C-alpha cells in the first residue's frame, strides 16, 4: 500500500490488518511504523521493487492532492508528474512482478464539480475541471490501458470529500467554525452533498483489496458515499451537535451569499459551500458493500479524538 502513513492510509492499513492481511507499507520516508518501506518521491523513476516483492494486490493512495498555496509554474505538469507518471510507473512494475489487482483511489472530481438534477454515477462522461482532477482522470485512463495489456485487473474508486479524525482542508475549516460557535450566514442553504466517512472508505478499500471477497470488483469503477446526502446547513448542525456546541446559523439567502463572495473574490469557496454534489453508490452496494458507520457516529468519534477543541 502506498501513502500508508497518510490520513486515509493509516485507516486503510488498520482495516486490512484487522481482516488478517499482511500489508507492506510504502512511504516517502520512514517514520518508525511497522512494515514501512521508504521509496522516496513518487514519479516516473521511482523504484518500487522492494515494496512490491510478493504482493498480490496494490492499494495506491499516494498522490499530489490539493495545494492550498500553489507555487509551481505549471501546476498541471506537477500533478501529472506524481499522479499520472508516478501511478503508471508503479502499475507497470506491479504487473511485471505478478500483482493480480491494482486498487486506485481517484476522486469524484473526475466526474465534475457539481451535480444538477441527478447524482453522479459511474456511467457519466468524465468532466474534470482543475489540474488535480485532470491528472486523476488521465491516471485512470492509463491504468485501464495497462490492465488491457497485462491482464492485471484495476479497481477504480472515486470518493467524495472524506472526513474523519485528523481531517484537514475544507472540512477542518467547518469543524473549527462549529467548535468556536462562530455565527455563520449559512442557515438557509438547501443544497445536497454526499460525503464519505473515513471508516467507510477504509472498509470499502479493504473489500476491494481482498481477491476472495470481491472477485466481481475486477476492472470496475465505484463511486461511494455514506448514503445520506445533507445540506451545508444540516452538516454544520450535525458537527456542532457532535461537539456539544451551539452554533448560530443566520438564514442569509443563497443568492446574497454568492454575490458577496463574488465581490470578495471568494466565489470558489461559495461554490463548495452552496453547490450540490451527490453520488449514486449503487455499483458499490451491488458488490455487497454497506456503510459500516453513519455520519453522526463518525462525527462523534472525531469529537472524542479532540476533546479539548
SVG drawing of the C-alpha trace seen along z (x, -y; Angstrom):
<svg xmlns="http://www.w3.org/2000/svg" viewBox="-33 -43 47 59">
<polyline fill="none" stroke="black" stroke-width="0.4" points="0.0,0.0 1.3,-3.4 0.6,-6.6 0.4,-4.3 1.1,-7.0 -1.4,-9.5 -4.9,-10.4 -6.5,-7.7 -3.6,-5.3 -3.5,-4.8 -7.2,-3.9 -6.9,-1.5 -3.8,0.1 -5.7,0.8 -8.7,2.1 -6.6,4.5 -4.6,5.7 -7.9,6.3 -9.0,8.6 -5.8,10.6 -3.9,9.2 -0.2,8.7 0.5,5.2 3.7,3.8 3.5,0.1 5.3,-2.1 6.1,-5.6 8.2,-8.5 10.4,-8.3 10.3,-6.0 8.6,-7.3 9.1,-4.2 5.9,-2.4 5.8,1.4 6.4,2.7 7.4,-0.6 9.4,-0.7 10.8,-4.0 10.5,-4.7 11.2,-8.4 9.4,-10.8 6.7,-9.3 7.3,-9.8 8.2,-8.1 11.6,-6.8 10.6,-5.6 11.9,-2.1 9.1,-0.1 10.6,3.4 11.4,3.9 8.0,2.7 6.2,4.8 8.0,8.0 5.5,10.8 2.4,8.5 -0.7,9.8 -2.7,6.6 -1.6,2.9 -3.6,0.2 -2.4,-3.1 -3.2,-6.1 -0.1,-8.3 -0.8,-11.4 -0.3,-15.1 -3.6,-16.4 -5.0,-19.9 -2.3,-22.5 -3.6,-25.5 -0.8,-27.8 0.4,-26.6 3.9,-27.7 4.6,-25.6 5.0,-27.5 3.0,-24.7 0.6,-23.1 -0.8,-20.6 2.7,-19.3 3.4,-18.8 0.1,-16.9 0.9,-14.8 4.4,-14.0 3.1,-12.4 -0.5,-11.4 -0.1,-10.1 3.6,-9.2 4.1,-8.0 0.9,-5.9 1.6,-4.3 5.2,-3.5 4.0,-1.8 1.4,0.2 3.8,1.3 6.3,2.6 3.5,4.2 2.2,6.1 5.8,7.2 6.2,8.6 3.0,10.6 0.5,8.4 -3.1,9.5 -5.0,6.4 -4.3,2.7 -6.8,0.6 -6.6,-3.0 -8.2,-5.7 -9.2,-8.5 -11.6,-11.4 -15.3,-12.2 -13.9,-15.5 -13.2,-13.4 -17.0,-13.4 -17.2,-17.2 -17.6,-19.9 -21.3,-19.8 -24.5,-17.9 -27.6,-19.5 -30.8,-17.4 -29.2,-14.0 -26.5,-12.2 -23.1,-11.3 -22.8,-7.7 -20.1,-5.5 -21.7,-5.7 -21.3,-9.5 -18.8,-11.0 -15.7,-12.4 -15.7,-16.1 -12.6,-17.1 -12.0,-20.8 -8.9,-21.5 -5.4,-20.2 -5.8,-17.6 -9.0,-16.1 -7.5,-16.1 -4.4,-14.2 -6.6,-11.6 -8.6,-11.1 -5.5,-10.6 -4.2,-8.2 -7.4,-6.2 -7.2,-6.0 -3.5,-4.9 -4.4,-2.2 -7.1,-0.8 -4.7,-0.6 -2.2,1.3 -5.0,3.7 -5.8,4.5 -2.1,5.0 -1.1,7.1 -4.1,8.8 -3.6,7.3 -7.1,6.1 -7.7,2.5 -10.3,1.3 -11.0,-2.5 -12.7,-4.2 -13.9,-7.8 -14.7,-9.1 -16.2,-12.5 -14.9,-14.6 -13.6,-12.2 -13.9,-13.1 -12.7,-11.5 -10.2,-12.1 -7.3,-14.1 -9.1,-15.5 -7.7,-18.7 -8.7,-21.2 -12.2,-22.4 -13.8,-20.0 -11.3,-21.0 -12.4,-24.6 -16.0,-23.7 -15.0,-21.9 -13.1,-25.0 -16.1,-27.2 -18.5,-24.9 -16.3,-24.3 -15.8,-28.0 -19.6,-28.7 -18.8,-31.4 -22.1,-32.9 -22.3,-31.9 -24.6,-33.1 -25.3,-29.5 -28.7,-28.9 -30.7,-28.7 -28.6,-26.6 -30.7,-23.9 -28.0,-22.1 -27.4,-18.4 -23.9,-16.9 -22.5,-13.4 -19.7,-12.8 -17.7,-9.7 -16.7,-8.7 -13.1,-7.6 -14.1,-4.3 -16.5,-3.6 -13.8,-4.3 -11.3,-2.1 -13.8,0.7 -14.6,0.5 -10.9,0.4 -10.3,3.4 -13.1,5.2 -11.7,4.4 -8.3,5.4 -9.5,8.9 -9.5,11.0 -11.5,13.8 -14.3,11.5 -14.6,9.3 -13.9,11.1 -16.6,9.1 -14.7,5.9 -12.2,6.6 -11.8,3.8 -14.8,1.9 -15.3,-1.7 -17.0,-2.5 -18.5,-5.8 -19.2,-5.5 -20.6,-7.7 -22.2,-7.4 -25.6,-7.1 -27.1,-10.1 -26.9,-13.5 -27.0,-16.6 -27.1,-20.4 -24.3,-22.6 -26.7,-23.9 -27.5,-20.4 -23.8,-19.3 -22.9,-22.3 -25.7,-21.5 -24.5,-17.9 -20.9,-18.9 -22.0,-21.3 -24.1,-18.7 -21.3,-16.1 -19.0,-18.6 -21.7,-19.8 -21.7,-23.3 -24.5,-25.8 -23.7,-27.1 -25.6,-30.3 -26.6,-30.0 -28.1,-33.1 -30.6,-32.5 -29.0,-34.6 -30.4,-33.8 -28.0,-31.9 -28.1,-34.5 -26.9,-37.1 -24.1,-34.8 -22.9,-34.2 -23.0,-37.9 -21.0,-38.8 -18.5,-36.0 -18.1,-37.3 -17.4,-40.8 -14.7,-39.4 -13.1,-37.2 -14.2,-34.1 -16.6,-32.5 -14.8,-29.2 -15.3,-28.9 -19.0,-29.8 -19.4,-27.1 -18.1,-24.5 -20.5,-25.6 -23.6,-26.1 -23.4,-23.8 -24.8,-20.3 -22.7,-17.2 -24.4,-13.8 -23.3,-10.3 -25.1,-7.1 -23.4,-4.3 -25.4,-1.6 -22.4,0.2 -20.7,0.5 -23.8,1.8 -24.3,4.3 -20.9,5.6 -22.4,6.4 -20.9,3.4 -22.8,1.3 -21.5,-1.7 -20.1,-0.5 -20.6,-3.8 -23.1,-6.7 -22.2,-10.3 -23.3,-11.1 -21.2,-8.2 -18.1,-9.3 -18.6,-12.9 -18.8,-11.8 -15.6,-9.8 -14.0,-13.0 -15.2,-14.9 -13.9,-12.3 -10.5,-12.4 -10.3,-16.2 -11.8,-16.5 -10.1,-19.8 -11.0,-21.6"/>
</svg>
